[in-house]
Amino acid sequence: MNDIHPNQNIFSSTMANMSWTKIKQCADENAIVLLPIGVIEEHGPHLCSATDIYAAHTYCLSIMKKLKEKGVSVIIAPPFYWGICQAAKSFIGSFNIKEETAYALLFDILTSLKDFGFNRVFAINGHGDINHKITIVKAFKDACNQLGILACVSYNDFMSEFFGYQKSDPWFYNVKESEITISTAKTPDVHAGDIETATINAFYPDLVDTDIAKSLPDVALDDNFEAWMFGGQLKNLSPEGYLGSPASYESVNITQYLDDYSNRYVDAILTRLNNSK
């Protein structure tokens, strides 16, 4: 399964587990940096609260492997998991970090990477709250403008619709939408549904309660998108803290999902690197 072994920790194959001399060697090779980003927040009664950052770390491992196969030098930064918890903030286990705190930490991390000699950083974000994404964009935008590095976040159309950013802004890289179906679930995975449950079960099986997952009925978001994304009303929409079909996790083709995800990100990263020359 992409040579990613179950039950690794989120520091596995990152700078945190490397000596400073090995990190320096990567900087001397002009390695690109993958920065896994997430939050610590509830993910239903069946998943661990660190689901988003475990997923982001898993994505980084797969992306790094594929980039190295193409001859690109890559290193993974220690994971950043103090992002903005907006939709699920009313639940125990969801840490509420101020936007200015998250921004300052991210900018300091990017500054440190610059000081280490790294000039190309790509965020791999595992969390979907809008304020979280916009905070990341602000930090990466300022890193581009103030530090003179290539610091990029994956672009979403809502960033243009709601916040006036453009896809061509230098702090974005453009990841294509997936064109495959990897699950038979009828209810989309918005939060802690079939795909997130399948991901954690595949790579961190000790962190998911599959018996509980199999017992959970589907909970659909329906027409409550704005309440979910902007209002922090998940507890009203789903008292148990999930939106989707956790019970359908076994129908997810997790190998195909991870392969598709990482291929799309690798293509986007390489395109952005080529355009920056």
N, C-alpha and C positions, 0 to 999 in steps of 0.2 A: 504494500500500500504506500507507494511513493517513498519507500525506505524510511518512513516516519514510524517510530516504534511507540507502542502504547505506553502511557504513564510516564512520559518525559515530564520534566517540570518546565516552567516558562522561562527559565534561564538557560535551558539546554541549547547548545550551539549559538549562544549569544556572547557579546563582549563580557558579560558578567562572569562567564566561566573561562575567560581567556586571560593570559598574562598581558601586561602592558606592552611587552616587546612584540607579541603576536598581533596585538591591535595596531601597533605602529607599522608592522610589516604590511598590514592591509591598507593603512593610510598611504604608505609609500607606493603601493600598487594602484593608487587612485580608485580603491574599491567604492562601489556605491553602498549606501547604508539603507537597510530596511528597518523602519521603526514601527514595531507592533503597538497599536493603541487600542485601549478599551476602557472599561469601567468595572467597578465592583458593585453589582446590583442583583437583586433577586431575579431568579429565572424559574419561577414556579416551584411547586413542592418536590420536583423530581430532579432538578439540575442545580449545580453549584453556583454560587454568586459570582464566581470569576469566569463564567462561561465565555463572555465576550473576549477576554484577553487570552484565554486558552485557545479560542478559535483563531484569533489574530496571529498568535505564535505559530500555530499549525500552518496557517496560510504562508507565513514567512518562510518556514522550513521548506515547503514545497516550491515556492517561488525561487528561493535561493538555489535549490538543487537544479531547477530548469535553467536559470541564468548561468550557473557555472558550467552546465553542459554546453552552453553557447559561447563559452570562453570569457564570460564577464566575471570580474572579481567582485565578490559580495561579502558583506558582513551584516549581522543582525545586531541592532542596538538592544540594550536591556529594555524590557517592555514598560510602557507607560500606561498605568491603569487607574490614574486619578482624573479621569475625564468627567464630563457633565452628565449626571443622572437626572433626567427630566421626567420622562413618562412614568417611571416606576419609583419615584422618590418617596412616595408615601409608605413604602414597604420596609419592614425591618430587613437589614442586610444590604440596603441601597445607600451607599455613602453619598452625601450631598456636598459636592465640592464647588466652591464659588468659581464663576467663570474667570475672574481675574487671577485666581490661584492657579487654575489649570493652564491658563495662557502663560503666566510667568514661568511655571515649571517647564512647559514645552519650549518656550523661547530659550530658557537656560540650557535645556538639553541640546537644542540645536546649536547654541553658542559653544557648548562644550565639544560637540562633534566637530565644529569648525576649528576650534583650538587644537583638536587632536590631528587635524590635517585632512578631514573629510569635507568634501565640497558638493556632494550629491546625495541627497537624502529623500527617500520615498516613504510616505506614511502608508501603513497597511492597517486600516481601521476596522475594528470588529463591532462597533457600536453605532446605532442609527439615529439617536436623538439630534434634532436640528441644532439646538444651542451648542451641543458637543461638537458637531461638524463645523459650525461657523467659528467656534473658538480655535479649532485646529487650523482652519483656513487663515484666520488672523495671525496666528503665530508663524505659520509657514510663509505667508505673504511678507511679514515684517522681517523674517530671516532672509528672504530673497533680497529685499530692498536695503536692509541695514547691514547684513553680514556678507552680502555678495556671493551667496551660495545658491545652488540649485536645490530648492526645498519644495517638494511637490506633494499635493494631496489629490486623490481621485475626484474627478468632477462629477457633480450631480446637477440635473436640470433645474432643481428647485433653487440652486444657488444663484441662478440668473433670474428666475421668476420672482423670488422674494427678496434677494439681497443685491441684485445688480451686477454680480460678477459675470465675467465672460469666459467661455470655454478656452479661449486663446490666452487668457492671463497666464503669465509664466510660472505661477505657483500651482498650476493644475497639470495633471496628466489624465488622459481620456481613456477610460476602460469601457470596452464595448459591453452591451447587455448580453446576458446569456441567452442562447438560442436553443437550449436543450431542456428536456423534462427529466428530472431525476427522482421524482416522487409521484406516487399515485394518490396522495392525500388530496381531498377535495377542499380543505380549508387551508389557505396560505399560511406559511410560517411568518408571522409578524414578530413574535417574541416567544422564545422557548418552545417552539413547535417542533415539527418533525425533523427539519434539517438541523437545527441546533442540537436537538437531542441525539440525532444520529452521529453528528460530528463528535460530540463529547463521548458518546458510547464507543466510537471507533478508536479514539486516540487517548482518552482518559476515562476508561470504563469504571474506575473506582469512584468517579465523581458524578455518576448518574444512578438514580434508583429506577431501574427499568420496570419493576413491578408497579410502582406508582405511575410511571409514564403510561403503561399499558391500560391503566384504569381510568385515565382522564378523558372526559368527553371533549369533542371539538368545541372551541370557542372562536367565533368569527368576529372580525373587526367591523364588517358591514360598512355602514356609512359614517362611522365614528372616527375617521382618519384625523381630523383636526383636534378632536378631544384627546386622541392618543398622542399625537406628535407635539402639540402645543400646550396642552392643559395639565399634564401630569395626573391624568385621571384613570390610570390603569386599574386601580383597585375598584373603581366604579364599573369599569368595563369587564373586568375579570377578577373576582375576589381572590382567586388562587394564584394570580400573577402570571398568566400565560395567555397568548393569543395564537391559535393554530391548532395543530393536531399531533400532540406528542405521541399518542398511541400508535401513530402511523410511521414511527421512526424506522421500523425494520423494512419499510418499502423504499427507503431512500438508497439510491446507488451512490454510496459515499465516495467510492473510488472515482467514479465518473464526475461527481460533483467537485471534488478537490482538483482533479485534473483540469476540468473546464475552468474553474476559478483561477488557478495559477497560470494557465496558458493565456487567459485574457489579460491578466495583470502583467505577465512577462512581455507580451506584445506591446502593451501600453507603455511600459517602462522603456523598452528598447526604442520605440517610436519617439518618446520624449527625449531620450538621450541623443538620438540622431538629429532631432530638430534643434538641439541646443548647441550643436557644433558650429 
